[in-house]
Amino acid sequence: MHQARNEFSSRSPFGSAEATGYTFYMDSVRFGKALGIGARHAAKALIDAAEAASASPPAPVRTSQNAQSTQAARSGEVLGQRAARTTAKARQTKEGFARGSKRFGEAVWGPFVKVSGVLWLELTGVFFGLFLLTALINAWKLRFNLHDIGSNHEQHQHLLFSIAMALVFGYFCISSFVRASHKQHRS
């Protein structure tokens, strides 16, 4: 058992990591990517905090009424700029989310809709094919009544009806498979 642990830890990209951990099988690219994303988020949070700290107005000094009003105007201006930046970031985030949602829908649901449409057309083609087969079997059984109109008029009508049904369901069957093929090969 001790020998197996040494064998696993020698193959680990992180030195003596346990073989049961998640990072044991994580390659260095994925691990670096995860660290990089975390570092970028932390840096962005620090930059935002530094901007917020530098944008805050200094403590008011009691000099005169005019100085206080100009300071209030400056702090109002700074707050307005900060609110505008926050609104712009929120709008940018919202637009990015909308674009990402649209791309996700195109990437996931687009192929799903295409495959399900092709599958539906093929299933309806098989369904019509079963009716076609039934009509052809019935027409084959009644084939001797094609020219014998006088004595078996009713059987002759059944044969013609079976042929007409075979033609209609044959058209539906073939057109379903042709449409499925076109839909499948469309980009």
Order of alpha helices (4+ residues) and beta strands (2+ residues): alpha-alpha-alpha-alpha
